[in-house]
Amino acid sequence: MKKTIISALALILAAMCITASGCSCDGVKQTGTAYGLVHGYYVGQATVERSGDKIVSVKFEETEGPSSWAKRTNIKDEKADGVDFTTGGFAKNISIGSVTFHATDDEGTKTPAYKQTDDGVTFEEWVKTEENAKFYIEHMAAGDYRILKSDLSAADPDFSTDKDGLKKGERWLKSKNGYWSGNATVLGWKGNIDRISDYLVRNGIGGYTGEETKGDGGWTINGVETGATLVDFHDYMGLAVRAFESAQ
């Protein structure tokens, strides 16, 4: 009977820990996810599992933006029929899920100023809002994105180069498409992401200020070398911090 009462109390305490607002109790794993703009044109996702103040695991994913998949050079000729392109080489009209964007900058060669309305925000500003970034990532993963013809009917893109048989929903995931591949001397995207994840599991977020600068050997936090060398280190660290803080 005594053993049963103790077990029941333990379960009650665990339940209280899980449901208490803002609680992060040792021994109880909690998961948080954050979404947002990274590397100027792309959309990142960080998922952090924590136990109390300790980070158990960190997973990053990154989806390329329209600056990649709406580019004329990526689309087969037969699929480009009826599609208007900017002078800079991008489809003038695109859609993600139910949201349509129009290129308001004809000359841009890195990416046009894709906006929903002429006086609206650019795609890059739009995905700085967490809800919109999550929307983009989920619809891209579902393959729910299109270039549009001049009459705004869909011209489902068929890409001019194959990426190891990736499905439409996988084609622009950096974890799968070989973006910035690493080698013996260059970490590449995956190598850098792994270094950031490893650092966070070993050291947590406690020493991170967001004011760190990159040295010759890469990024150092509070005297500890992370091993990461990528330029937009703070984009990914910022996502991880938000994911950690949202874990419940």
C-alpha positions in Angstrom: 0.0 0.0 0.0 2.8 2.4 1.0 4.6 1.6 -2.3 1.4 2.4 -4.3 1.0 5.8 -2.5 4.7 6.7 -3.3 4.2 5.8 -6.9 1.0 7.8 -7.2 2.8 10.8 -5.6 5.6 10.5 -8.1 3.2 10.5 -11.0 1.4 13.5 -9.6 4.6 15.5 -9.2 5.7 14.6 -12.7 2.3 15.7 -14.0 2.6 19.0 -12.1 6.1 19.6 -13.5 4.9 19.0 -17.1 1.9 21.2 -16.8 3.2 24.1 -14.7 3.6 27.2 -16.7 7.2 27.9 -17.6 8.4 24.8 -15.7 11.6 23.0 -16.8 12.2 20.1 -14.4 15.2 17.8 -14.3 14.4 14.3 -15.5 11.4 15.5 -17.6 12.1 16.0 -21.3 10.5 18.9 -23.0 10.6 19.9 -26.6 10.4 23.3 -28.3 10.6 24.4 -31.9 11.4 27.7 -33.5 11.1 29.0 -37.1 12.5 32.0 -38.8 14.6 33.6 -41.6 18.2 32.5 -41.8 21.1 33.3 -44.2 19.2 36.1 -45.8 16.9 34.2 -48.1 16.1 30.9 -46.5 13.9 29.6 -43.7 15.2 27.7 -40.7 13.7 25.4 -38.1 15.4 24.4 -34.8 14.0 21.7 -32.5 15.5 21.5 -29.0 14.8 18.7 -26.4 15.7 19.8 -22.9 15.7 18.3 -19.4 15.7 21.1 -16.9 18.4 23.5 -18.0 20.3 20.8 -19.9 20.0 20.5 -23.7 19.5 16.8 -24.6 19.4 17.2 -28.4 19.3 19.9 -31.1 18.1 19.4 -34.6 18.2 22.0 -37.4 16.5 22.0 -40.8 16.6 24.7 -43.5 14.4 25.2 -46.5 15.6 27.2 -49.4 13.5 30.2 -50.4 11.9 31.2 -53.8 15.3 32.7 -54.7 16.2 29.0 -55.4 13.1 27.2 -56.7 11.6 30.1 -58.7 14.8 30.7 -60.7 14.3 30.3 -64.5 17.5 28.2 -64.8 16.1 25.6 -62.5 12.9 25.0 -64.5 12.5 22.9 -67.6 11.6 24.7 -70.7 8.2 22.9 -71.2 7.2 23.9 -67.7 8.1 27.6 -68.3 5.6 28.0 -71.1 3.2 30.8 -70.2 5.2 31.9 -67.2 6.4 35.5 -67.0 10.0 36.0 -65.8 11.8 39.0 -64.5 14.8 40.4 -66.2 16.8 39.1 -63.3 15.6 35.6 -64.1 12.8 34.6 -61.7 9.1 33.7 -62.1 7.1 36.9 -61.6 4.3 35.1 -59.8 4.5 32.2 -57.3 2.4 30.6 -54.7 3.0 28.7 -51.4 -0.1 27.0 -50.2 -2.9 29.6 -50.5 -0.5 32.6 -50.5 0.5 34.3 -53.7 3.6 36.5 -54.1 4.4 38.8 -57.0 7.9 40.0 -58.0 7.9 43.8 -57.6 11.6 44.1 -58.5 12.3 43.2 -62.1 16.1 43.6 -62.0 17.0 41.6 -58.8 19.5 38.9 -59.7 19.8 37.3 -56.2 16.1 37.4 -55.5 13.3 39.7 -56.6 11.3 41.6 -54.0 8.5 39.0 -53.7 5.4 40.6 -52.1 1.8 39.7 -51.7 0.8 43.3 -52.5 2.8 46.2 -53.9 2.9 48.0 -50.6 3.4 44.8 -48.6 6.5 43.3 -47.0 9.0 41.1 -48.9 9.0 37.3 -48.6 12.1 37.6 -46.4 10.4 40.0 -44.0 7.3 37.9 -44.1 9.0 34.8 -42.8 10.6 36.7 -39.9 7.2 36.1 -38.3 7.2 32.7 -36.7 3.8 31.7 -37.8 4.6 32.5 -41.5 8.0 30.7 -41.3 6.2 27.6 -40.0 3.6 27.9 -42.7 6.3 28.1 -45.4 8.3 25.1 -44.1 5.2 22.9 -43.8 3.8 23.7 -47.2 7.2 23.3 -48.9 7.6 19.9 -47.2 4.2 18.9 -48.5 5.2 20.0 -52.1 2.6 22.7 -52.0 4.4 25.4 -53.9 4.1 26.6 -57.5 5.3 29.0 -60.1 2.3 30.7 -61.8 1.5 31.6 -65.4 0.7 35.1 -66.4 -3.0 34.4 -65.8 -2.1 33.1 -62.3 -3.0 29.5 -63.1 -0.5 27.0 -61.8 2.5 25.8 -63.7 3.8 23.1 -61.4 7.6 23.3 -61.6 9.6 20.5 -63.0 13.2 21.1 -62.2 15.9 21.0 -64.8 18.4 19.1 -62.7 17.7 16.0 -60.7 18.8 15.8 -57.1 19.2 12.1 -56.4 15.5 11.4 -57.0 14.3 13.8 -54.3 10.6 14.3 -54.1 9.2 17.8 -54.7 8.8 18.3 -50.9 12.4 17.3 -50.2 14.1 19.1 -53.2 14.9 22.3 -51.3 15.8 20.9 -47.9 19.5 21.6 -47.2 19.8 18.4 -45.2 19.0 16.4 -48.3 19.9 18.3 -51.5 23.7 18.7 -51.0 23.7 22.4 -50.5 27.2 23.6 -49.7 28.7 20.1 -49.5 31.6 19.7 -47.1 34.9 18.0 -47.6 38.2 17.4 -45.7 39.0 21.1 -45.5 35.5 22.8 -45.7 32.8 21.9 -43.2 29.9 22.9 -45.5 26.3 23.3 -44.3 25.9 20.0 -42.5 29.3 20.1 -40.9 28.6 23.6 -39.5 25.1 22.6 -38.3 26.6 19.6 -36.5 29.2 21.7 -34.8 26.6 24.1 -33.5 24.4 21.3 -32.3 27.3 19.5 -30.6 28.3 22.7 -28.8 24.8 23.3 -27.5 24.4 19.8 -26.1 27.8 20.1 -24.4 27.5 23.6 -23.1 23.9 24.8 -23.3 22.9 28.3 -24.1 24.0 30.0 -20.8 27.2 31.6 -22.2 25.7 32.9 -25.4 25.1 36.6 -25.7 24.4 37.2 -29.4 27.3 39.7 -29.5 30.0 37.2 -30.3 32.2 37.9 -33.3 33.9 35.4 -35.6 37.6 34.9 -35.2 40.2 33.3 -37.5 39.3 29.8 -36.3 35.5 30.3 -36.2 33.0 31.2 -33.6 33.9 31.2 -29.8 31.3 31.5 -27.0 32.6 32.6 -23.6 36.0 31.2 -24.3 34.8 27.9 -25.8 35.4 27.1 -29.4 32.3 25.9 -31.2 34.1 24.7 -34.3 31.5 26.4 -36.5 32.7 28.7 -39.3 29.6 29.7 -41.2 28.9 33.4 -41.6 25.3 33.5 -40.2 26.1 31.8 -36.9 23.8 34.0 -34.9 20.8 33.1 -37.1 21.0 29.5 -36.1 21.9 30.2 -32.5 19.0 32.6 -32.2 16.6 29.9 -33.4 18.0 27.4 -30.9 17.7 29.8 -28.0 14.0 30.5 -28.9 13.3 26.7 -29.3 14.9 26.1 -25.9 12.9 28.8 -24.2 9.6 27.5 -25.8 10.2 23.9 -24.8 7.3 22.5 -22.8 
